[in-house]
Amino acid sequence: MIEPDRPHNFGGALRLAACLGIELHLVEPAGFPLSDRRIREGALDYARQAAWFRHPSFAPLDTLASSADRRLLLLTTKASRSFADFTYRPGDILMLGSESRGAPDWAHARAEARLHIPMRQGIRSLNVLSAATIVLSEAMRQTGAFAMLQTKAGEDE
């Protein structure tokens, strides 16, 4: 998440990361204190189980992606390519812009692919976490990541 400004979305992203076993990278500055109670409300008790990393700027995340040969993919309403027409690879990093400002120009410039979710005409955008979940689900389906999760449908935890 690049410079998020809604703590409840960050909390929800922590919960998503914990449940699906993915990494969450936060590029600062965040538009809220990282101790905000709304983060805890969104994450519930899952935050401790999430693998998340806090970056003071984009540079450390960019270095990580470059050194590990991981692609940076930007989810944006300004893209011409649909997320559904893209071939994902394990290790891809999905970048999400700020809820109120979108992704900064440098994120657009650095992204190896810019992807959007097709929507009805006249609709501006989805909630950033909802959009991330849609695209993440397709990426996990394509890469077989769901098969690596422990809990199977119908099993009790």
C-alpha positions as CSV (number, residue, x, y, z in Angstrom):
1,M,0.0,0.0,0.0
2,I,1.5,3.3,-1.1
3,E,0.8,6.1,1.4
4,P,-2.6,4.9,2.6
5,D,-4.9,7.4,4.2
6,R,-7.7,5.1,5.6
7,P,-6.7,3.1,8.7
8,H,-9.6,0.7,8.4
9,N,-8.4,-0.3,4.9
10,F,-4.9,-0.9,6.2
11,G,-6.4,-3.0,9.0
12,G,-8.4,-5.0,6.5
13,A,-5.3,-5.5,4.4
14,L,-3.4,-6.9,7.5
15,R,-6.3,-9.3,8.0
16,L,-6.2,-10.3,4.3
17,A,-2.4,-10.8,4.4
18,A,-2.7,-13.0,7.5
19,C,-5.6,-15.1,6.1
20,L,-3.9,-15.7,2.7
21,G,-0.3,-15.9,3.8
22,I,0.9,-13.0,1.7
23,E,3.3,-10.1,2.5
24,L,2.0,-6.6,3.0
25,H,4.3,-3.7,2.3
26,L,3.4,-0.2,3.6
27,V,5.2,2.7,1.9
28,E,5.1,5.7,4.2
29,P,3.9,8.3,4.9
30,A,0.6,6.9,6.1
31,G,-2.2,9.4,6.6
32,F,-2.8,8.1,10.1
33,P,-0.8,7.0,13.1
34,L,0.0,3.3,12.8
35,S,-1.3,2.9,16.4
36,D,-4.8,4.0,15.3
37,R,-7.6,2.0,16.9
38,R,-9.3,1.7,13.5
39,I,-6.4,-0.4,12.3
40,R,-7.0,-2.8,15.2
41,E,-10.8,-2.8,14.4
42,G,-10.1,-3.7,10.8
43,A,-7.5,-6.3,11.5
44,L,-9.2,-7.9,14.5
45,D,-6.7,-10.3,16.1
46,Y,-5.1,-11.2,12.8
47,A,-2.5,-8.4,12.7
48,R,0.0,-10.4,14.8
49,Q,-0.2,-13.2,12.2
50,A,0.4,-10.9,9.2
51,A,3.8,-10.6,7.5
52,W,4.0,-6.9,7.0
53,F,6.8,-4.5,6.3
54,R,7.0,-0.8,6.9
55,H,9.1,1.2,4.4
56,P,10.0,4.9,5.1
57,S,9.9,5.6,1.3
58,F,9.5,3.6,-1.9
59,A,13.2,3.1,-2.3
60,P,13.5,0.0,0.0
61,L,10.6,-1.7,-1.7
62,D,12.0,-0.9,-5.1
63,T,15.3,-2.4,-4.1
64,L,13.6,-5.5,-2.7
65,A,11.7,-6.0,-6.0
66,S,14.8,-5.5,-8.1
67,S,17.1,-7.7,-6.1
68,A,14.6,-10.6,-6.0
69,D,13.5,-10.2,-9.6
70,R,9.9,-9.4,-8.5
71,R,7.7,-7.4,-10.8
72,L,5.9,-4.3,-9.5
73,L,2.3,-4.3,-10.8
74,L,0.2,-1.2,-10.2
75,L,-3.6,-1.4,-9.8
76,T,-5.0,1.8,-11.1
77,T,-8.2,3.2,-12.8
78,K,-5.8,4.9,-15.3
79,A,-4.6,1.6,-16.8
80,S,-5.8,0.3,-20.2
81,R,-5.0,-3.3,-19.5
82,S,-7.5,-5.5,-17.5
83,F,-6.2,-7.5,-14.6
84,A,-8.1,-10.5,-16.0
85,D,-6.0,-10.4,-19.2
86,F,-2.6,-10.5,-17.4
87,T,-0.4,-13.5,-16.6
88,Y,0.8,-13.4,-13.0
89,R,4.0,-14.9,-11.7
90,P,4.9,-16.0,-8.1
91,G,6.5,-13.1,-6.3
92,D,4.7,-10.3,-8.2
93,I,4.1,-7.3,-6.0
94,L,0.7,-5.6,-6.4
95,M,1.0,-1.8,-5.7
96,L,-2.1,0.1,-4.4
97,G,-2.3,3.9,-4.3
98,S,-3.7,6.1,-1.6
99,E,-7.5,5.9,-1.3
100,S,-8.0,9.6,-1.8
101,R,-5.1,10.5,-4.2
102,G,-4.5,7.3,-6.1
103,A,-1.0,6.2,-7.1
104,P,1.8,8.9,-7.4
105,D,3.4,9.5,-10.8
106,W,6.6,7.7,-9.7
107,A,4.6,4.5,-9.1
108,H,3.1,4.7,-12.6
109,A,6.6,5.2,-14.0
110,R,8.1,2.3,-12.1
111,A,5.4,-0.3,-12.6
112,E,6.1,-3.1,-15.0
113,A,2.4,-3.3,-15.7
114,R,-0.5,-1.1,-14.9
115,L,-3.8,-3.0,-14.5
116,H,-7.4,-2.0,-13.9
117,I,-10.7,-3.8,-13.1
118,P,-13.4,-3.4,-15.7
119,M,-16.4,-1.6,-14.3
120,R,-19.7,-0.2,-15.4
121,Q,-19.7,3.1,-17.2
122,G,-19.9,6.1,-15.0
123,I,-18.6,4.4,-11.9
124,R,-15.4,6.0,-10.5
125,S,-13.7,3.2,-8.5
126,L,-13.9,0.4,-6.0
127,N,-12.7,0.5,-2.5
128,V,-8.9,0.0,-2.7
129,L,-9.0,-3.1,-0.5
130,S,-11.9,-4.6,-2.5
131,A,-10.0,-4.0,-5.7
132,A,-6.9,-5.5,-4.3
133,T,-8.8,-8.6,-3.2
134,I,-10.2,-9.2,-6.7
135,V,-6.8,-8.9,-8.4
136,L,-5.0,-10.9,-5.7
137,S,-7.5,-13.7,-6.0
138,E,-6.8,-14.0,-9.7
139,A,-3.1,-13.8,-9.2
140,M,-3.2,-16.5,-6.5
141,R,-5.5,-18.7,-8.7
142,Q,-3.1,-18.4,-11.7
143,T,0.1,-19.1,-9.6
144,G,-1.4,-22.0,-7.6
145,A,-1.0,-20.1,-4.3
146,F,-4.4,-21.2,-3.0
147,A,-3.2,-24.8,-3.1
148,M,-0.5,-24.0,-0.6
149,L,-2.8,-22.7,2.1
150,Q,-3.5,-25.1,5.0
151,T,-7.2,-24.7,5.6
152,K,-9.4,-26.5,3.1
153,A,-13.1,-25.5,2.5
154,G,-15.3,-27.1,5.1
155,E,-12.6,-27.7,7.7
156,D,-12.8,-26.2,11.1
157,E,-9.9,-24.2,12.3
